[in-house]
Amino acid sequence: MIKIRTNKLVVLVATSILGSAMAPVFAETNTEFVQSVVDEKTKYLMDKYDIPGMSVAITVDGKQYFYNYGMADKERNQPVSENTIFELGSISKTFTATLAGYAQGQGNLSLDDKVEKHIPALQDSRVGEMKLIHLATYTAGGLPLQFPDEVTNQVEMLQYYNAWTPKFSPGKYRQYSNPSIGFYGHIAALSMNSDYSELMENTILPKLNMASTFINVPDDKLEDYAFGYNSNGDAVRVNPGILDAEAYGVKSTSSDMINYVESNLGVVSLDKDIANALNSTHIGYYKTSTFTQALGWEAYAYPVTLDTLLEGNSTDTILNPKPVESQNYAESLPKSVWVNKTGSTGGFGAYVAYIPEEKAGIVILANKNYPNSERVTAAFDILESIL
């Protein structure tokens, strides 16, 4: 593995313009050009949204490039680096899918299992009758984006699921939901007789060689844990909540995350069991109007237009139910896809995208929440310049 900040980059130059489908043509340029593109995009975002710090990592054919800007902690005047720990928000869902894929590979669960098989307390409830695949793909029938405020512990959580009534038949509509995929992760950990956070930190993340990625940042890493900043400029970190670890609780660095991207691209060597777990997240289950819903990840046919990416990552797609068509989930996604996931907490905003066909990907981490459309546009422009 090669890590480079400013020199000797062989890149791809695109013939397409912003908003049109990317059609790469191979050519050779230098890192000064690539850095100028990243500098321009990050400066624009930091100035427009008053973002204190950002870290951008790029991988092209197994080579890594890092670009860091601003402050991880304004009070301590601590600069951002590729070792700064950011909150990933909903990008955590891709780790949840990986953990569940690992449990499936160990024979502890099947996506066709009903929820009640793993949680007998939900027998005879509508949720209990659902298959895990519907929780994993937000197609359970209209579970909301968040739990109601009155759900504050696991007893109340089970009461909520026991009483909940679907708006739609399972598998007909996608409605993005923390209580949906978060519950899937909870059940996956139960199937292995383990706590989710312990299983993630002691098994999954070590197998992914992600030593600076955590659910609970340990004391000896707190110096590297950035503060997020809310719209008022106050320093904040994520608040605890029901199924928070499973839905939005992972914290990581751009260095670890670009390694994670390379693991998903298949350009690094991993143990067979964790490689199979990752591969299980690369299977498309439901097709929306813009993307295919895999497990944790969303995949767009590549080449892709910026307009398509913006629609798929829009507030409308996140907040409102969208009709879906079932896919043949015996097959993995093709290599000609743009795979992505956004993530946010009260003080952080993140975006990850990768293109298997190009063996390329990008990680953009910031310690302030800002619009998904801006993250997607920046990533598209940067990768378009390289590819």
ZIJO-V890044 format. One record per backbone hydrogen bond with DSSP energy under -0.5 kcal/mol. NH is the residue of the N-H (numbers start at 0). CO is the residue of the C=O. If there is no record, write none. Layout:
# ZIJO-V890044
nh->{NH;NH}
co->{CO;CO}
This chain:
# ZIJO-V890044
nh->{1;3;9;10;11;12;13;14;19;21;24;26;32;33;34;35;36;37;38;39;40;41;42;43;44;45;46;47;48;49;50;51;53;54;55;56;57;58;59;60;62;63;64;65;66;68;70;71;72;76;77;78;79;83;84;85;85;87;88;90;91;92;93;94;94;95;96;97;98;99;100;101;102;103;104;105;106;107;108;112;114;115;116;117;117;118;121;122;124;126;128;129;131;132;133;134;135;136;137;138;139;150;151;156;157;158;159;160;161;162;163;166;167;170;171;173;174;174;177;178;180;181;183;184;185;186;187;188;189;190;191;191;192;193;198;199;200;201;202;203;204;206;207;208;209;210;212;213;216;220;221;221;223;224;224;225;225;226;227;228;228;229;232;235;243;246;247;248;248;250;251;254;256;257;258;259;260;261;262;263;264;265;266;267;274;275;276;277;278;279;280;280;281;282;283;284;285;286;287;287;291;292;292;293;293;294;295;295;296;297;298;299;301;308;309;310;311;312;313;317;318;319;321;323;324;326;328;330;332;336;337;338;338;339;340;342;344;347;348;349;350;351;352;353;354;356;357;358;358;359;360;361;362;363;364;365;366;368;373;374;375;376;377;378;379;380;381;382;383;384;385;386}
co->{61;63;7;8;385;24;383;22;16;303;12;10;29;29;30;31;32;33;34;35;36;37;38;39;40;41;42;43;44;45;45;49;68;364;66;362;64;360;62;358;59;1;57;3;55;53;51;77;77;72;72;76;69;80;223;83;251;249;247;87;88;89;90;90;91;91;92;93;94;95;96;97;98;99;100;101;103;102;102;109;129;127;113;113;114;114;118;119;121;160;124;126;112;110;130;130;131;132;134;133;133;147;149;152;153;154;155;156;157;158;159;140;140;138;168;321;137;172;144;143;176;177;179;180;181;182;183;184;185;186;187;188;189;188;194;195;196;197;198;198;199;202;203;205;204;208;209;250;214;217;217;218;220;220;221;84;223;71;235;346;366;233;229;227;240;242;243;243;244;213;85;81;252;253;254;255;256;257;258;259;260;261;261;261;270;271;272;273;274;275;276;277;278;279;330;292;292;324;285;290;298;285;290;291;296;280;135;293;294;339;291;337;335;304;305;306;307;308;310;313;314;315;173;171;286;284;326;327;281;334;299;336;353;297;351;349;347;344;365;342;363;340;361;338;359;334;354;354;355;354;58;352;56;350;54;348;52;228;370;370;371;372;373;374;375;376;377;378;379;380;381;382}
